[in-house]
Amino acid sequence: MKKSRYKKRIFDIIQIGTQVDIPSKIFDYFIVCMIVLSITVTFLRTFEQFSAYGNLLSHIEFYTIIVFIVEYALRLYTSDYLYPGRPWWKAALLFAFSFYGIVDLLTILSYFSELYSNGIVALRMIRAVRILRMFRINKSFDAFNVVAGVLKDKKNQIFSSIFIIAMLILAASLCMYGFEHEAQPEIFNNAFSGIWWAASTVLTIGYGDIYPITLGGRIAAIVIAILGVCAVAVPTGVISAGFVEYYTRIKNNDDVIEVPGDVFRILKSQASESGMDVNEYVEGLVRQREYERKAEKQQDRKRRKGR
């Protein structure tokens, strides 16, 4: 029983990430610092100017990986609280094959792949997966939640815009192949070869390594470039409008729930004792309750299956 209580406490600290639990909040910020430090070291080691500090960077990277290994082990150890109602080994497998579980494991493997790759680029490229651990910051900073919420609200419009851009790129590739194939058969040797030019033109990058030389091709390129500016502006406008709508709702207090004065005073007193704003305190209570409801639903489903 005592062991179970300690295990639950470890889970509360490393997994839930509520603003109410001070140790949990400290742990989240600590992990964020380790992630940023690990990525910073990965970038600095690509500069020759920092080669003199190679030994120091290696030690920093080693200790950050040790932290990630301990964190990963603790998450596996407490995974049965993340997936209530399942045996520990099943819960551990579910976490191991989840998005964060895979990212955590690849982050650890990236360190050892660099040690034993012997210059194999494909293995050393695994280091780039460390950037994915920045998603962990989503647990501690609401700015990432805002971005995710806006993208979720506008997903249909964004998908439609991306589809339009893809169709424009495909049409531009076919069009340029028709104009330029005879003049530049080695460059525009098929319709697919024009996709690189079409993508760089439609997306307004314009590298200039492939370009039309015929009159018809140049006229078509002008039209396609103008259409590309318009097409790229559509998803940009959709996302910008989403942010405006979100912050307008906050400004107008559309989502504010009124509570009795005595209840508010109690919440404010409890928040003050925890050393946080009342809004943060209430947000933590809501998140905790959502987790409890999820656990209750999974327990109910397990009882129904047992019948």
C-alpha positions as CSV (number, residue, x, y, z in Angstrom):
1,M,0.0,0.0,0.0
2,K,2.8,2.3,0.9
3,K,4.6,1.5,-2.3
4,S,1.4,2.2,-4.3
5,R,1.1,5.6,-2.6
6,Y,4.7,6.5,-3.5
7,K,4.1,5.3,-7.1
8,K,1.0,7.4,-7.4
9,R,2.9,10.4,-6.1
10,I,5.6,9.9,-8.7
11,F,3.0,9.7,-11.4
12,D,1.4,12.9,-10.2
13,I,4.7,14.7,-10.4
14,I,5.9,13.5,-13.8
15,Q,2.7,13.0,-15.7
16,I,-0.2,15.2,-14.8
17,G,1.6,18.5,-14.8
18,T,-1.0,20.6,-13.0
19,Q,-0.3,24.1,-12.0
20,V,-1.6,23.3,-8.5
21,D,1.1,20.7,-7.7
22,I,4.3,22.7,-7.1
23,P,6.7,19.7,-7.4
24,S,5.0,18.7,-10.6
25,K,5.4,22.3,-11.9
26,I,9.1,22.3,-10.9
27,F,9.6,19.0,-12.6
28,D,8.0,20.2,-15.9
29,Y,10.2,23.3,-16.0
30,F,13.3,21.1,-15.2
31,I,12.5,18.8,-18.1
32,V,11.9,21.8,-20.4
33,C,15.4,23.1,-19.4
34,M,17.0,19.7,-20.1
35,I,15.3,19.5,-23.5
36,V,16.4,23.0,-24.5
37,L,20.0,22.3,-23.2
38,S,20.2,19.1,-25.1
39,I,19.1,20.7,-28.4
40,T,21.4,23.6,-27.8
41,V,24.4,21.2,-27.3
42,T,23.4,19.4,-30.5
43,F,23.5,22.7,-32.5
44,L,26.7,24.0,-30.9
45,R,28.6,20.8,-31.7
46,T,28.0,21.5,-35.4
47,F,30.2,24.6,-35.2
48,E,33.9,24.4,-35.5
49,Q,34.3,27.4,-33.2
50,F,33.0,25.3,-30.3
51,S,35.3,22.3,-31.0
52,A,37.6,23.5,-28.2
53,Y,34.6,22.9,-25.8
54,G,33.9,19.5,-27.2
55,N,34.6,17.7,-23.9
56,L,32.4,20.0,-21.9
57,L,29.5,19.7,-24.4
58,S,29.9,15.9,-24.3
59,H,29.6,15.9,-20.5
60,I,26.5,18.1,-20.7
61,E,24.9,15.9,-23.3
62,F,25.7,12.8,-21.2
63,Y,24.0,14.1,-18.1
64,T,20.9,15.3,-20.0
65,I,20.6,11.8,-21.5
66,I,20.8,10.3,-18.0
67,V,17.9,12.6,-17.0
68,F,15.9,11.5,-20.0
69,I,16.6,7.8,-19.3
70,V,15.4,8.2,-15.7
71,E,12.3,10.1,-16.8
72,Y,11.5,7.4,-19.4
73,A,12.0,4.6,-16.8
74,L,9.7,6.4,-14.4
75,R,7.0,6.9,-17.0
76,L,7.1,3.2,-17.8
77,Y,7.0,2.4,-14.1
78,T,3.9,4.5,-13.5
79,S,2.2,3.9,-16.8
80,D,-0.6,1.8,-15.2
81,Y,-1.9,5.1,-13.7
82,L,-1.8,6.7,-17.2
83,Y,-3.9,3.8,-18.5
84,P,-6.1,2.7,-15.5
85,G,-7.7,-0.7,-15.5
86,R,-4.9,-2.3,-17.5
87,P,-2.1,-4.6,-16.3
88,W,1.2,-2.9,-15.8
89,W,2.9,-4.6,-18.8
90,K,0.0,-3.6,-21.1
91,A,0.0,0.0,-19.9
92,A,3.8,0.1,-20.4
93,L,3.5,-1.1,-24.0
94,L,0.7,1.4,-24.7
95,F,3.0,4.2,-23.4
96,A,6.1,2.8,-25.2
97,F,4.2,2.9,-28.6
98,S,2.5,6.2,-28.0
99,F,3.8,9.4,-29.7
100,Y,5.6,10.7,-26.6
101,G,6.9,7.2,-25.7
102,I,8.4,6.8,-29.2
103,V,9.9,10.3,-29.1
104,D,11.4,9.7,-25.7
105,L,13.0,6.4,-26.7
106,L,14.4,7.8,-30.0
107,T,15.8,10.7,-28.0
108,I,17.8,8.3,-25.9
109,L,18.8,6.1,-28.8
110,S,20.0,9.2,-30.7
111,Y,22.8,9.6,-28.1
112,F,24.0,6.0,-28.5
113,S,23.6,6.0,-32.3
114,E,26.0,8.9,-32.4
115,L,28.5,7.0,-30.2
116,Y,28.5,3.9,-32.3
117,S,27.5,5.1,-35.7
118,N,31.1,5.4,-36.9
119,G,30.2,8.2,-39.2
120,I,27.0,6.6,-40.6
121,V,24.9,9.6,-41.5
122,A,21.6,7.8,-41.4
123,L,22.1,6.8,-37.8
124,R,23.5,10.2,-36.7
125,M,20.4,11.9,-38.2
126,I,18.4,10.4,-35.4
127,R,19.7,13.3,-33.3
128,A,17.2,15.6,-35.0
129,V,14.4,13.7,-33.2
130,R,15.3,15.6,-30.0
131,I,13.6,18.6,-31.4
132,L,10.3,16.7,-31.1
133,R,10.7,16.6,-27.4
134,M,9.9,20.3,-27.5
135,F,6.3,19.1,-27.6
136,R,6.7,18.4,-23.9
137,I,6.6,22.1,-23.4
138,N,3.0,21.9,-24.4
139,K,2.3,20.6,-20.9
140,S,3.6,23.7,-19.2
141,F,3.0,26.6,-21.5
142,D,-0.5,27.6,-22.7
143,A,0.9,29.3,-25.8
144,F,1.3,25.9,-27.5
145,N,-2.2,25.0,-26.5
146,V,-3.4,28.2,-28.2
147,V,-1.6,27.2,-31.4
148,A,-3.0,23.7,-31.3
149,G,-6.5,25.0,-30.6
150,V,-6.5,27.4,-33.5
151,L,-5.2,24.7,-35.9
152,K,-7.9,22.3,-34.7
153,D,-10.6,24.9,-35.1
154,K,-9.5,25.8,-38.6
155,K,-8.4,22.4,-39.8
156,N,-11.0,22.1,-42.5
157,Q,-10.1,25.5,-44.0
158,I,-6.4,24.7,-43.7
159,F,-6.7,21.3,-45.4
160,S,-8.7,22.9,-48.2
161,S,-6.0,25.5,-48.7
162,I,-3.3,22.9,-48.8
163,F,-5.3,20.9,-51.3
164,I,-5.6,24.0,-53.6
165,I,-1.9,24.6,-53.3
166,A,-1.1,21.0,-54.2
167,M,-3.4,21.1,-57.2
168,L,-1.8,24.4,-58.3
169,I,1.7,22.8,-58.0
170,L,0.6,19.8,-60.1
171,A,-1.0,22.0,-62.8
172,A,2.0,24.3,-62.9
173,S,4.3,21.3,-63.3
174,L,2.3,19.9,-66.3
175,C,2.0,23.4,-67.8
176,M,5.8,24.0,-67.6
177,Y,6.6,20.6,-69.0
178,G,4.4,21.4,-72.0
179,F,6.3,24.7,-72.7
180,E,9.8,23.7,-71.7
181,H,10.3,20.0,-72.5
182,E,11.5,20.6,-76.1
183,A,13.8,23.5,-75.2
184,Q,15.2,21.9,-72.0
185,P,14.7,18.1,-72.3
186,E,17.5,17.4,-69.7
187,I,15.8,19.6,-67.1
188,F,12.1,19.1,-67.8
189,N,12.4,15.5,-68.9
190,N,8.9,14.6,-67.5
191,A,6.0,16.1,-65.7
192,F,7.3,15.2,-62.3
193,S,10.6,17.0,-62.8
194,G,8.7,20.3,-63.0
195,I,7.3,19.8,-59.5
196,W,10.6,21.2,-57.9
197,W,10.3,24.4,-60.0
198,A,6.5,24.6,-59.4
199,A,6.9,24.2,-55.7
200,S,9.6,26.8,-55.4
201,T,7.6,29.2,-57.5
202,V,4.2,28.7,-56.1
203,L,5.5,28.9,-52.5
204,T,7.4,32.1,-53.5
205,I,10.8,30.7,-52.7
206,G,12.3,31.0,-56.2
207,Y,15.7,29.3,-55.9
208,G,16.5,30.0,-59.6
209,D,18.3,26.7,-60.3
210,I,15.5,25.7,-62.7
211,Y,13.8,28.4,-64.8
212,P,11.9,28.7,-68.1
213,I,13.7,30.0,-71.2
214,T,10.8,30.0,-73.8
215,L,8.4,32.9,-74.2
216,G,5.4,30.8,-73.4
217,G,7.1,29.3,-70.3
218,R,8.0,32.7,-69.0
219,I,4.5,34.1,-69.4
220,A,3.1,31.0,-67.7
221,A,5.7,31.4,-64.9
222,I,4.5,35.0,-64.3
223,V,0.9,33.8,-64.0
224,I,1.8,30.9,-61.8
225,A,3.9,33.1,-59.5
226,I,1.0,35.5,-59.0
227,L,-1.4,32.6,-58.3
228,G,1.1,31.2,-55.9
229,V,1.2,34.4,-53.8
230,C,-2.6,34.3,-53.7
231,A,-2.8,30.6,-52.8
232,V,-0.2,30.9,-50.0
233,A,-2.0,33.9,-48.6
234,V,-5.2,31.9,-48.0
235,P,-4.0,29.5,-45.2
236,T,-2.0,32.4,-43.7
237,G,-5.2,34.5,-43.5
238,V,-7.2,31.6,-42.1
239,I,-4.7,31.0,-39.3
240,S,-4.4,34.7,-38.5
241,A,-8.2,35.0,-38.4
242,G,-8.2,32.0,-35.9
243,F,-5.8,33.8,-33.6
244,V,-7.9,37.0,-33.8
245,E,-11.1,35.1,-32.9
246,Y,-9.4,33.3,-30.0
247,Y,-8.1,36.5,-28.4
248,T,-11.3,38.3,-29.1
249,R,-13.2,35.6,-27.1
250,I,-10.7,36.1,-24.2
251,K,-11.1,39.9,-24.3
252,N,-14.9,39.7,-24.3
253,N,-14.8,37.1,-21.5
254,D,-17.1,34.7,-23.5
255,D,-15.9,31.7,-21.6
256,V,-16.0,33.2,-18.1
257,I,-18.0,31.2,-15.6
258,E,-19.5,33.3,-12.8
259,V,-19.2,31.8,-9.3
260,P,-20.7,33.0,-6.0
261,G,-18.6,35.5,-4.0
262,D,-18.0,33.2,-1.1
263,V,-16.8,30.4,-3.4
264,F,-14.5,32.8,-5.2
265,R,-13.0,33.9,-1.9
266,I,-12.3,30.3,-0.9
267,L,-10.6,29.6,-4.2
268,K,-8.6,32.8,-4.0
269,S,-7.5,31.9,-0.5
270,Q,-6.4,28.4,-1.6
271,A,-4.6,29.8,-4.6
272,S,-2.8,32.3,-2.4
273,E,-1.6,29.5,-0.1
274,S,-0.3,27.7,-3.2
275,G,1.5,30.8,-4.3
276,M,-0.3,31.2,-7.6
277,D,-3.0,33.2,-9.4
278,V,-6.6,32.1,-8.9
279,N,-7.1,31.4,-12.6
280,E,-4.1,29.1,-12.6
281,Y,-5.4,27.4,-9.5
282,V,-8.9,26.8,-11.0
283,E,-7.3,25.6,-14.2
284,G,-5.3,23.0,-12.3
285,L,-8.5,21.8,-10.5
286,V,-10.3,21.4,-13.8
287,R,-7.4,19.4,-15.3
288,Q,-7.2,17.2,-12.3
289,R,-11.0,16.6,-12.5
290,E,-10.8,15.7,-16.2
291,Y,-8.1,13.1,-15.4
292,E,-10.3,11.6,-12.6
293,R,-13.3,11.4,-14.9
294,K,-11.2,9.7,-17.6
295,A,-10.0,7.1,-15.0
296,E,-13.5,6.6,-13.8
297,K,-14.8,5.9,-17.3
298,Q,-12.1,3.4,-18.0
299,Q,-12.8,1.6,-14.7
300,D,-16.6,1.5,-15.6
301,R,-15.7,0.0,-19.0
302,K,-13.6,-2.6,-17.3
303,R,-16.4,-3.5,-14.9
304,R,-18.9,-3.9,-17.8
305,K,-16.5,-6.2,-19.7
306,G,-16.1,-8.3,-16.5
307,R,-19.8,-8.9,-16.4
